[in-house]
């Protein structure tokens, strides 16, 4: 029986090492992919345009509202407390940057996040900001 315990322990240690090796391999692949993206001027420029779009508080608020699902211009206007033309202008920029998509239903336009990456950008940005802000308070 004493021989079973060390064998079980060794198997678990080996399993943990295997999982760690898999994580390390994913991290290396991710780092290589990131390095390749950084070498491509078009990709870097596109990324800076995305972050530029996120730098405006009204646009950020619009995107945050769209995390909850599709919204019309008037829905967004009520939440953001700016004019319809201002919302439309910001949505046009967000659409040009690939952050939102739109569909028409009769006279009304409805907007939604372009994909899950946009929500991830918002989540990561807010978590990072909360670390700084909540640390100060």
C-alpha positions, -999 to 999 in steps of 0.1 A, spaced: 0 0 0 29 24 7 40 19 -29 6 31 -42 8 66 -26 41 77 -41 29 63 -75 -3 83 -73 15 114 -63 40 110 -91 12 106 -117 -4 138 -105 29 156 -106 34 144 -141 -2 155 -151 4 190 -137 37 192 -156 19 182 -188 -7 209 -184 20 234 -176 39 223 -208 7 228 -229 2 263 -214 38 272 -221 35 260 -257 3 281 -261 21 311 -246 50 307 -270 26 304 -300 7 335 -288 39 355 -284 51 345 -319 17 354 -334 18 388 -316 53 394 -329 42 387 -364 13 411 -361 36 438 -348 58 434 -379 29 441 -402 24 478 -405 -12 474 -418 -22 454 -387 -5 478 -364 -22 508 -380 -56 490 -379 -51 483 -342 -42 519 -334 -74 530 -352 -94 506 -330 -78 520 -298 -83 555 -311 -121 548 -315 -121 534 -279 -105 566 -265 -137 587 -267 -160 583 -237 -192 586 -258 -181 559 -282 -170 538 -252 -204 542 -236 -221 533 -269 -201 501 -271 -208 493 -235 -245 496 -241 -243 473 -271 -227 446 -250 -263 441 -237 -275 436 -273 -287 454 -303 -299 490 -299 -314 517 -321 -300 552 -324 -328 566 -302 -321 539 -276 -285 550 -275 -294 586 -275 -314 582 -243 -285 565 -225 -257 587 -237 -276 620 -234 -263 635 -266 -280 645 -298 -292 620 -325 -267 635 -349 -238 630 -324 -248 594 -318 -251 588 -356 -216 604 -361 -200 582 -334 -217 551 -348 -205 558 -383 -169 560 -369 -174 528 -349 -187 511 -380 -158 524 -401 -134 509 -376 -151 475 -376 -164 477 -341 -201 477 -347 -224 465 -375 -259 477 -384 -291 465 -399 -321 484 -412 -357 477 -401 -379 500 -421 -369 536 -411 -348 525 -381 -312 514 -379 -302 489 -352 -266 485 -341 -247 457 -324 -211 448 -316 -193 435 -346 -180 404 -328 -169 390 -294 -135 407 -297 -151 441 -291 -167 429 -259 -133 414 -249 -115 448 -255 -141 466 -233 -138 440 -206 -100 440 -205 -99 478 -206 -124 482 -178 -107 456 -157 -73 473 -162 -88 507 -153 -106 494 -123 -73 480 -109 -58 515 -110 -89 534 -99 -99 510 -71 -62 508 -59 -62 545 -54 -95 546 -35 
